[in-house]
C-alpha cells in the first residue's frame, strides 16, 4: 500500500513538473512564434497578390464584439485603431492573436482606393491531422482568386503534406543538359495551390465530389477539402467586412 502511494505521488509530481515545463516553454517562445507568424504573413502577400507594389492593413475584426474596423489613412499615420464597441485601443503593429486582419494590395507605393489591386485574408480549417492556415489573395470585386499560400500545416508526410509539393515540369535530361539563358529562372510553385489561381469563388470545390475545379491530392482528400474550406473562409471574411461598410 505504501509503495502504491509513493509511486502515485511520484507520478503526480512528474506530471505537474511536465505541465510547468510546457507552460514555461510556451511563455518563453510565444513572442518568437508570433513574430515568425507575422513574417510568414508578410512574405506571403507578394505571392498571393503578385502585381501589387505595396500592402497595408485594410481592416481588423474585433472578435469579442464581432465588429470590423476599417483602417483609414489617419489611423495608419497614428498607428492606432479603436474598436467601435467597447472602445478598446489597438496598436496597428501589434494586433493581438485572434483578431482577423484583411490586407489590401496597391499598384503604387502610396495606398489609395484608386490604386487598389485586391485584398488578402487568412482562412483556417481542420485537416486530417492539423489545422491548416491559408492566405488568399483576391480581386477587389471578389470575382476571382489571385493566388493562395498555405502558411501552416502539420499534415501526414507523403500525403497531406503534398499541399506544399512543387511540381517541376522539366525532364531530368532538361535539368542536366538543357540550355539555360542568362536571367532565365523558372520558378517552381506548389502544383496543388496553383490550381486556385484565377479561379472564381463559385468553382471552389473538389472535382472528385462534383463541386468544383480542384484536383484533390491522391490519398489526402480530407486535407484537400480543408484547404478549399479555408479559402472559402478567407473570402467570407472579406465579404463580411465589405458588407459592414455598406451599413449606414
N, C-alpha and C positions, 0 to 999 in steps of 0.2 A: 504493500500500500504506500509506504514511504517512498519507494523507488518510483512508483507511478506518479505521485505528487511532484517529486523532484523533477522528473522528465517533463511533466506538464508545465511547471514553472519555467524550466529552461526553454521549452518550445515557445511559450508566450513571450519570454524575454527576447528570443531571436526574432520573432515576428514583429515585435514592437521596434526593435533596433533596425530591422529592414525597412519598416514603414517610415521611420525617422530619416533613414538614409535616402530613400526615394524622395521624400519631401524636400530635404535639404538640396539634393541634386537638382530638383525641379526649380527651386527658388534661385539657385546659383546660375542655372542655364536658361531661365525663362527669357531674360532680356536678350541674350545672344540668339536664341531661337527666333524671337520676334524680329530682330534685325535681319536675320537671314531670310525670313519670310518676306519682309519688305523689299529686300534686294531682289528676291526672285520675282516679285510683282513688277518692279521697275524694269528688270531685264526682259520680262515677257511682253511689255507694252509695245515695243517696236516690232515684235513678232506677230502680234495679233492685229496691229494697225500699222503695217509696214510703210504706208505712204505718208504718215503723219510726221511732222518735223518737231513738234513739241507736244507735251502732255501736261494735264493739270487735273486735280481732283474737281469733279463737277458736282457731286452730291454725296452726302453721308446719311446713313439711316440710323436713327436712334432706336435701338430695339426695345428699350423699356417703355417708350411711349408710342412705338410703331409709327414714327414720323420721319419724313425725309427732309433734309436741309439742303437747299440749293446753295452752292458756294458762289458768291458773287465776286466780282473783281476787287471790291473793297475788302471782303473777307480774306481774299488771297493776300492782299497787301498787309492786312493786320495779322494774318496767320492764325486767326481765331474765328470760331463759329459758336453759335448758341442754339441749343435745342429749342424748338418752338414751344414745347410743352415741358415745364419744369425748370427751364432756364439754365440747364447745365452747359457750362462753357467748355469747349474742346479746343485743344491746340492742333492745328492742321497737320503739323509734323509728327504728332504723337497721338494718332487716333487709336483708342483702346481696342483690344481684341473683342470680337463680337459685333463691331459696328461695320456694316457693309459700306463699301466705297464704290462709287461709279467714277470712272476716269473719262476724260474727253481728249481726243487727239485732234491737233490742228495742223493746217497746211503751212502755217507761219510760226516763227518763234514766239510771237506775241499772241496769246489766246484771244480769240474774238469769235462771236457767233457766225460771222461771215466766212471764217476760215475753218469751220468745223468739218472734220473728216469722218468722225464716227465716235462711238462710245466703247468702253471696255468695262466688263464687270466679271465678278467671280461667282461661279456656281459650285455646289458641292453635293455629292450623293454617295450612298453606301455601295461599295463594290463588293467583290467576293470576299476579300479578307481585310479590307481597309476602307477608310473614307477616301474619296477621290476629289481633288480640288482642281478646277479648270478655269483659266482666264479666257474670256471670249471677247473678241473684237467684232463689232457690228456697225453697219452703216447708220448714219444719223436718223434715217427714217425707219430703222429696224427691219428693212426689207430683205436683208441677207447677212450672212456671216462673212466677215472679212478673214478671220483666222482664229484658231484656238491654240492654247498651250496648256498642257497638263502640268500643274505646279507641284502636286504632291500625290503620291500613291504608294502603297506597300503591297501590291498585288503579287500573285504567285509568279516567280521567275519562270520564263519559258512559256507562260500562258498569258495571264492578265497583264504582266509586266511588259507585254509587247505593245502597249499603248505608246511606249517611247521608242519602239523599234524603228530604225531608219532603213529605208529600202534604197539600196544602191542599184540603179538600173544598168550600170556598166558591167560588161562581162569581165572575167578575170584577165583575158587577153588584152582588152582595152585598158584595164588598170595597169598592167605590166608594161605593155608596149605601145599603148595609144599615144598619139602625138598631142602634146599639150602646148597651147598657145599662151603667150605672155598675158597675164591678167585673167586667164580663163580658169575660174574657180567654180566648180559645180557644188552647190550646197545640197547636202543630203538631208532630207527632212523626214520626220516620222510619218510613215505612209497612212497609218490609221487616222491621225489628226488632220492630215492633208485632205481627207475626204470631205471635211466640213467646210473647206474654203469655198466661198461664193455660193453656199447653199442657202436657199430661202428657209425660214423657220418652219414652213408647212411641210418641208421634206425631211425634217429631223425625225429619224427613226431607223430601225434596222430592217434591211431587206428581208432577212430570214423570218421576220414577224409580219411582213407585208405592210409595214407602216412608214417606209421612208427609203432613202437612197444610201444608207451607210452599210458597208460590208462589215459584219462582226468579225472579231478576231477568232480564229479557229480554236475551239475548246475554251473560249472565255466570253461566252455570251453575256454573263452577268456583268462582267467588267465593261464590256462594250455598251450595254444598256445603261450602266451607271454614268458613263461619260455623256451619253445622249441626254440623260435626265439632268446632269449638271449644266450642260449647255442651255437647256431649256430654262433652268432656274435663273441663269445669268440674264437671259432675255427678259424673263418675267420681272426681275428687279428693275431693269432699266425702264421697262414699260410702266411699272407701278410708279416710278419716280416721275416720268413724263406726264402721266395722268394726274398725279398730285399737283403738278404745276398748273394744270388747266382748271383746277377747282378754285373758284373765286374766294 
